[in-house]
Amino acid sequence: MTQDTKTAVIGLGSMGFGMAGSCLKAGLPTHGFDVNPEAEARFAALGGAAGTLPDVAGDLAAVVVVVLNAAQTEEVLFGAKGVVPLLSRGAVVLACATVPPDFARAMEARCAEHGVLYLDAPISGGSIKAASGQLSIMASGSDAAFAAARPVLQACAQTVFELGDAAGAGSAMKAVNQLLAGVHIAAMAEALTFGMTQGVAPDQFLEVISKCAGTSWMLENRAPHIVAGDYTPHSSVNIWPKDLGIVLDIAKGAKFSAPITAAAMQQYLAAQGMGLGGEDDAAVAKVYARNAGLTLPGETS
């Protein structure tokens, strides 16, 4: 079955590259495409299938779109070089970016006009789990879309949540997840730097709090970056104004107040204003450190 599931992953960033590699490991013939030729060459060196997207699109069974946002997703699918009109009927698009639920529903409808299936399939777990095929995927779509996407889902995910028979439900759940994840990172940064004002060293904070009730997955995953003074971006600061912006837009439409989300958003915007947008999102701690006159590990006072 896998040999019939010719796949393309569009977007070879930290998540997409890992997912493309997981598809290869699972035996799926996989093409990798990105605006960065170096990313494409790196994937080809791992065994990625050859050919340009226009040349191979008609033979693809699945297209995995792992780009930054809704605008990029729409451009990949229906822009001047959009892939959907080139796909064969019955092919499936797995759309993995964090997008508003209404956008996911609109993309599903437009794909259907071309006889193409659409799975609303936002992802969670980070680049390491993407590379090891252990993501969580919050998916919704028709039974046919799930069936067509199954080989890719099995290759990339440890857990697939099947959340409904139409697009939108997956993106709604991802928004809930991103609210918590973004708030938890900011809260971790606030707690870690607050501890520093009281003589609690970052490594001691991590050792103790990770074993106490105040911990979170984000604390355990991101605080080590601060302790090491290493802000190599696994998930960048720039992601959060976008994702929390989506959460706040959805909340506004639902007439729902989300004050904690709004407060966290301001910290990420401040981090961007400090020029930290391209750093790992744990760098939001630098906002607190600057305001309190603190020196984080790896920095000079």
C-alpha positions as CSV (number, residue, x, y, z in Angstrom):
1,M,0.0,0.0,0.0
2,T,2.8,2.4,0.8
3,Q,4.3,2.1,-2.6
4,D,1.1,3.5,-4.1
5,T,1.1,6.5,-1.7
6,K,3.3,8.8,-3.5
7,T,3.7,11.8,-1.3
8,A,4.9,15.4,-1.4
9,V,5.7,17.5,1.6
10,I,5.6,21.2,0.9
11,G,7.4,23.2,3.5
12,L,10.7,21.8,4.7
13,G,11.2,23.8,7.9
14,S,11.9,22.1,11.2
15,M,8.5,20.4,11.3
16,G,8.0,19.7,7.6
17,F,11.5,18.3,7.2
18,G,11.0,15.9,10.0
19,M,7.6,14.8,8.7
20,A,9.1,14.2,5.2
21,G,11.9,12.1,6.7
22,S,9.3,10.1,8.7
23,C,7.4,9.4,5.4
24,L,10.6,8.2,3.8
25,K,11.4,5.9,6.8
26,A,7.9,4.4,6.5
27,G,8.6,3.5,2.8
28,L,6.5,6.2,1.2
29,P,8.0,7.6,-2.0
30,T,8.3,11.2,-0.9
31,H,9.2,14.5,-2.6
32,G,10.2,17.5,-0.6
33,F,9.6,21.1,-1.8
34,D,10.5,24.4,-0.2
35,V,11.2,28.0,-1.2
36,N,14.7,27.4,0.1
37,P,16.7,25.3,-2.4
38,E,19.1,24.2,0.3
39,A,16.3,22.5,2.2
40,E,15.2,20.7,-0.9
41,A,18.8,19.6,-1.6
42,R,19.2,18.4,2.0
43,F,16.1,16.3,1.7
44,A,17.1,14.9,-1.6
45,A,20.4,13.8,-0.1
46,L,18.3,11.7,2.4
47,G,16.6,9.9,-0.4
48,G,13.8,12.2,-1.4
49,A,12.3,11.5,-4.7
50,A,13.3,13.6,-7.7
51,G,11.2,15.8,-9.9
52,T,9.6,19.2,-9.9
53,L,6.1,19.7,-8.3
54,P,4.4,20.4,-11.6
55,D,5.9,17.2,-13.1
56,V,5.0,14.9,-10.3
57,A,1.7,16.4,-9.0
58,G,-0.5,14.2,-11.2
59,D,1.0,11.1,-9.6
60,L,0.7,12.1,-6.0
61,A,-1.7,10.4,-3.6
62,A,-1.0,12.8,-0.8
63,V,0.3,16.4,-0.3
64,V,1.3,17.4,3.1
65,V,1.4,21.2,3.6
66,V,3.6,22.3,6.5
67,V,3.9,26.1,6.1
68,L,3.6,29.0,8.5
69,N,0.1,30.3,8.2
70,A,-3.2,30.5,6.3
71,A,-1.9,32.8,3.6
72,Q,1.0,30.5,2.7
73,T,-1.4,27.5,2.8
74,E,-3.7,29.1,0.3
75,E,-0.8,30.2,-1.9
76,V,0.5,26.6,-2.0
77,L,-2.9,25.2,-2.8
78,F,-4.5,27.7,-5.1
79,G,-1.9,30.4,-5.9
80,A,-0.3,31.1,-9.2
81,K,1.6,27.8,-8.9
82,G,-1.0,26.1,-6.8
83,V,-0.9,22.4,-6.5
84,V,-4.5,21.5,-6.2
85,P,-5.5,22.0,-9.9
86,L,-2.6,19.7,-10.8
87,L,-3.6,16.8,-8.5
88,S,-5.6,13.8,-9.6
89,R,-9.1,13.3,-8.3
90,G,-9.1,11.4,-5.0
91,A,-5.7,12.8,-3.9
92,V,-5.6,14.1,-0.4
93,V,-4.2,17.4,1.0
94,L,-3.1,17.3,4.7
95,A,-3.0,20.9,5.8
96,C,-0.9,21.1,9.0
97,A,-0.5,24.8,9.7
98,T,-2.3,26.5,12.5
99,V,-5.2,28.3,10.8
100,P,-8.7,29.6,11.7
101,P,-11.4,27.0,11.5
102,D,-13.3,29.0,8.9
103,F,-10.3,29.0,6.7
104,A,-10.0,25.2,6.9
105,R,-13.6,24.8,5.9
106,A,-13.1,27.2,3.0
107,M,-10.1,25.2,1.8
108,E,-12.0,21.9,2.1
109,A,-14.8,23.3,-0.1
110,R,-12.4,24.6,-2.7
111,C,-10.5,21.3,-2.9
112,A,-13.8,19.5,-3.4
113,E,-14.4,21.5,-6.5
114,H,-11.4,19.8,-8.0
115,G,-12.2,16.4,-6.7
116,V,-9.4,16.6,-4.1
117,L,-9.9,15.5,-0.5
118,Y,-8.8,17.7,2.3
119,L,-7.8,16.8,5.8
120,D,-7.7,19.5,8.4
121,A,-4.6,18.2,10.2
122,P,-2.8,20.6,12.5
123,I,0.2,19.1,14.3
124,S,1.7,19.2,17.8
125,G,4.9,17.8,19.3
126,G,7.9,19.8,18.1
127,S,10.6,19.1,15.6
128,I,12.1,16.1,17.4
129,K,8.8,14.2,17.4
130,A,8.2,15.2,13.8
131,A,11.5,13.6,12.9
132,S,10.7,10.4,14.9
133,G,7.2,10.0,13.6
134,Q,5.7,10.6,17.0
135,L,3.5,13.7,16.4
136,S,0.0,14.3,17.7
137,I,-2.3,15.2,14.9
138,M,-5.6,16.9,15.6
139,A,-7.5,15.9,12.4
140,S,-10.9,16.3,11.0
141,G,-12.4,15.5,7.6
142,S,-14.4,13.1,5.6
143,D,-14.0,9.3,5.9
144,A,-12.6,9.3,2.4
145,A,-10.0,11.9,3.4
146,F,-8.9,10.0,6.5
147,A,-8.7,6.8,4.4
148,A,-6.5,8.4,1.8
149,A,-4.3,10.1,4.4
150,R,-3.9,7.0,6.6
151,P,-0.4,6.0,5.3
152,V,1.0,9.5,6.0
153,L,-0.7,9.7,9.4
154,Q,0.7,6.3,10.3
155,A,4.2,7.5,9.2
156,C,4.2,10.8,11.0
157,A,2.0,10.4,14.1
158,Q,2.1,8.6,17.4
159,T,-1.5,9.7,18.1
160,V,-4.2,10.8,15.6
161,F,-7.2,12.4,17.1
162,E,-10.2,12.0,14.7
163,L,-12.3,15.0,15.7
164,G,-15.1,15.1,13.1
165,D,-16.2,14.4,9.6
166,A,-15.5,17.9,8.2
167,A,-12.7,20.4,8.3
168,G,-12.6,23.0,11.0
169,A,-12.8,20.8,14.1
170,G,-9.1,20.0,13.9
171,S,-8.2,23.7,13.7
172,A,-10.5,24.5,16.5
173,M,-8.7,22.0,18.8
174,K,-5.3,23.3,17.7
175,A,-6.3,26.8,18.7
176,V,-7.2,25.5,22.1
177,N,-3.8,23.8,22.3
178,Q,-1.9,26.9,21.1
179,L,-3.7,29.0,23.7
180,L,-2.3,26.8,26.5
181,A,1.1,26.3,24.9
182,G,1.7,29.9,24.3
183,V,0.5,30.9,27.8
184,H,2.6,28.1,29.4
185,I,5.8,29.2,27.8
186,A,5.3,32.8,28.9
187,A,4.3,31.6,32.4
188,M,7.4,29.4,32.6
189,A,9.6,32.4,31.6
190,E,7.8,34.6,34.2
191,A,8.2,32.0,36.9
192,L,11.9,31.2,36.1
193,T,12.9,34.9,36.1
194,F,10.7,35.6,39.2
195,G,12.7,32.9,41.0
196,M,15.9,34.5,40.0
197,T,14.9,37.6,41.9
198,Q,14.7,35.4,45.0
199,G,18.0,33.7,44.5
200,V,16.6,30.6,42.7
201,A,19.0,29.7,39.9
202,P,17.5,28.6,36.6
203,D,18.9,25.1,36.8
204,Q,17.6,24.7,40.4
205,F,14.2,26.0,39.2
206,L,14.1,23.3,36.5
207,E,15.3,20.5,38.8
208,V,12.6,21.3,41.4
209,I,9.6,22.6,39.6
210,S,9.7,19.9,37.0
211,K,9.0,17.5,39.8
212,C,6.2,19.6,41.4
213,A,2.6,20.5,40.7
214,G,3.6,23.7,38.9
215,T,5.2,21.9,36.0
216,S,4.0,21.7,32.4
217,W,5.2,20.0,29.3
218,M,6.3,23.3,28.0
219,L,8.2,24.1,31.1
220,E,10.1,20.8,30.9
221,N,10.7,21.2,27.2
222,R,11.7,24.9,27.1
223,A,13.3,25.8,30.4
224,P,16.3,23.6,29.5
225,H,17.0,26.0,26.6
226,I,17.2,28.9,29.1
227,V,19.4,26.9,31.5
228,A,21.8,26.1,28.6
229,G,21.7,29.6,27.2
230,D,20.8,28.1,23.8
231,Y,18.1,29.8,21.8
232,T,18.6,27.8,18.6
233,P,15.0,27.9,17.2
234,H,13.1,24.7,17.5
235,S,9.9,26.8,17.7
236,S,10.5,30.5,17.2
237,V,9.1,33.6,19.0
238,N,7.6,34.7,15.7
239,I,5.1,31.8,15.8
240,W,3.3,33.1,18.8
241,P,2.0,36.5,17.7
242,K,0.5,34.6,14.7
243,D,-1.0,31.7,16.7
244,L,-2.2,33.7,19.7
245,G,-3.5,36.2,17.2
246,I,-5.6,33.4,15.7
247,V,-6.9,32.5,19.2
248,L,-7.8,36.1,20.0
249,D,-9.5,36.5,16.6
250,I,-11.6,33.4,17.2
251,A,-12.4,34.6,20.7
252,K,-13.5,37.9,19.4
253,G,-15.8,36.3,17.0
254,A,-17.2,34.1,19.8
255,K,-17.6,37.2,22.1
256,F,-15.3,35.4,24.5
257,S,-12.8,37.2,26.7
258,A,-9.3,35.7,26.8
259,P,-7.3,38.0,29.1
260,I,-4.5,35.6,29.9
261,T,-3.9,34.9,26.2
262,A,-3.8,38.6,25.6
263,A,-1.3,39.2,28.3
264,A,1.0,36.4,27.0
265,M,0.7,37.9,23.5
266,Q,2.2,41.2,24.7
267,Q,5.3,39.4,26.0
268,Y,5.9,37.8,22.6
269,L,5.3,41.1,20.8
270,A,7.9,42.6,23.2
271,A,10.3,39.9,22.4
272,Q,9.9,40.6,18.7
273,G,10.5,44.3,19.5
274,M,13.8,43.3,21.1
275,G,14.8,41.6,17.9
276,L,14.3,38.1,19.2
277,G,11.7,36.9,16.7
278,G,13.9,34.4,15.1
279,E,15.1,32.9,18.4
280,D,13.6,29.9,20.2
281,D,10.4,30.9,21.9
282,A,12.1,30.3,25.3
283,A,13.7,33.7,24.6
284,V,10.6,35.3,25.8
285,A,12.4,35.0,29.2
286,K,14.8,37.7,28.0
287,V,11.9,40.2,28.1
288,Y,11.4,39.6,31.8
289,A,15.2,39.5,32.4
290,R,15.7,42.9,30.7
291,N,12.8,44.5,32.6
292,A,14.1,43.2,36.0
293,G,17.8,43.8,35.3
294,L,18.6,40.0,35.4
295,T,21.4,38.1,33.6
296,L,20.3,34.8,32.1
297,P,22.7,31.9,31.7
298,G,25.0,32.4,28.8
299,E,24.7,36.2,28.8
300,T,27.1,38.8,30.1
301,S,25.8,41.4,32.5
